Amino acid sequence: MITNYDNIIPQGVLFNLKQIEDMNLIKTDMSKKLIYAGELETVKIGKKLHVSRTELIRYLNDNTIQKSA
């Protein structure tokens, strides 16, 4: 079964790291590690980092391990 993140993640264009943590997807500390490692693309608005919904879905799809039969 493939998880459909498009149905799970709320509609929106950009999410800050706190919002992503509040969705119980990725903890803020882990998000920062992924960003600084270049694995997660961000947009900086003022002092806050934001991740697009599309990028978040891409990252989750790329890192989802399928259950073996």
C-alpha positions as CSV (number, residue, x, y, z in Angstrom):
1,M,0.0,0.0,0.0
2,I,1.4,3.4,-1.0
3,T,0.7,6.3,1.4
4,N,-1.0,9.2,-0.4
5,Y,0.5,12.2,1.3
6,D,-1.5,14.6,-1.0
7,N,-4.6,13.5,1.0
8,I,-2.9,13.7,4.4
9,I,-1.1,17.0,4.3
10,P,-3.4,20.0,4.6
11,Q,-3.8,22.4,1.7
12,G,-1.4,25.4,1.7
13,V,1.6,26.7,-0.2
14,L,4.3,27.0,2.4
15,F,4.6,25.6,5.9
16,N,7.1,26.7,8.6
17,L,9.0,24.1,10.6
18,K,6.7,24.5,13.6
19,Q,3.6,23.7,11.4
20,I,5.4,20.6,10.0
21,E,6.1,19.4,13.5
22,D,2.5,20.1,14.6
23,M,1.3,17.9,11.7
24,N,3.4,15.1,13.4
25,L,5.5,14.7,10.2
26,I,9.1,15.8,11.0
27,K,10.4,17.2,14.2
28,T,11.9,20.7,13.9
29,D,15.4,19.6,14.8
30,M,15.3,16.9,12.2
31,S,13.9,19.3,9.6
32,K,16.9,21.6,10.2
33,K,19.3,18.8,9.8
34,L,17.7,17.8,6.5
35,I,17.7,21.4,5.3
36,Y,21.4,22.0,6.1
37,A,22.3,18.6,4.5
38,G,20.6,19.8,1.3
39,E,17.9,17.1,1.4
40,L,15.0,19.5,1.9
41,E,14.5,22.6,-0.1
42,T,13.3,25.7,1.8
43,V,12.2,29.3,1.3
44,K,13.5,31.8,3.8
45,I,11.0,34.6,4.7
46,G,12.4,37.0,7.2
47,K,14.1,34.8,9.8
48,K,11.8,31.8,9.3
49,L,12.4,28.8,7.1
50,H,9.4,27.5,5.1
51,V,9.0,24.3,3.1
52,S,6.6,24.1,0.2
53,R,3.8,21.5,0.3
54,T,5.2,20.0,-3.0
55,E,8.7,19.7,-1.5
56,L,7.3,18.1,1.7
57,I,5.4,15.5,-0.3
58,R,8.4,14.8,-2.5
59,Y,10.6,14.3,0.5
60,L,8.1,12.0,2.2
61,N,7.5,10.0,-1.0
62,D,11.3,9.6,-1.6
63,N,11.9,8.4,1.9
64,T,8.9,6.1,2.4
65,I,9.9,2.4,2.6
66,Q,7.4,0.1,1.2
67,K,6.2,-2.8,3.3
68,S,7.6,-6.1,1.9
69,A,5.1,-8.9,1.4
